[in-house]
Amino acid sequence: MNVAFASIGEDFHGASITDLSWILNGYAIIYAALLIPLGRLADRYGRKTGFMLGLAVFTLSSLGCALSPLSGPSSGSGSSRRRGQPH
């Protein structure tokens, strides 16, 4: 997330650094809230099962992002600028 922060800021025109920091805060809060419960489930049902479930969720999420429309702020870093269109 921190590596992509500048690119995220470019896609959200007019957003302040305070507004953008909520993206990082949301990621950290969700990660922290799920770390212990999901680790406990992995201990209960096995590491491989936990890993495979996490991989499946990641893959489905990535597929959802790939199939989403390419308009609006979530279109990727500078996608309209790469095609030579004004932003």
N, C-alpha and C positions, 0 to 999 in steps of 0.2 A: 504494500500500500504506500509506504513512504517513497518508494522509487517512482511510482506513478503519480504522485501528488501534483507535480507541476503540470502534467498532461491533463489530469482531471480538472485543474483550475482553468486551463485553456478552454475546455469544453463547456464550462459553466460561466459564460460571459457575464461580467458584472457582479459575480459572487465575491464577497469579502473573504479574507483569510479566516475569519471567525466562522463564517458559514461553511467553508470548505473543511475546517477542522472537525466538524461534526461527522464527516465521512470517516475520518480516521477514528474518532471516538466511538462511533457506532460499530465499526469493525472490531475494535479492542474490547468493547463491552460484550458483544455477542460471543467473541472468541473466549473471553474469560468466563462467561456464564456457562458455556457448553463444555469447557475443557474437563472439569471434574466429572460431571454426570456421564459424558460420553466415554471418558477413560474408565469409569467404573463399569459401564456396559461392556467395554472391550475386555476388561478383566473377567467379567462373568461369562461372556459368550466366546471368548478367544480373540487373540490379537488379529489373526488372519481374517476372521469374520468382520471385526471392526474395521480393518483396513479395506476390505472389499466393499463394505457398505459405504465407507467414506469415499472411496474411488467412484462408486456408482453415483452417489449424490453429486460429486464434483463433475463427473461426465455429463450427467443430465442438466446440471446448471450451466455448464459450458455450451451444451447444445441449445439450451433455451436462449442464451445470450447470442449465439450465432444465428439463430432463426428470428431474432427480434428485428423490427423494422430499423432501417439505418437513418432515421430522422431524429432530430432532437439531440440533447446533450449526451446521450449514451452511445453516440455513433462512433466513438473511438477518437483517438487523439489526432486532431487535425485532418480528418478524412476529407472534409470539403476543400481544405487548402491544398491537399495533395492532388485533387482533380483540377486545380486551377480555378475553382469557384471562390468568389468572395465570401467571407464569413460574416 
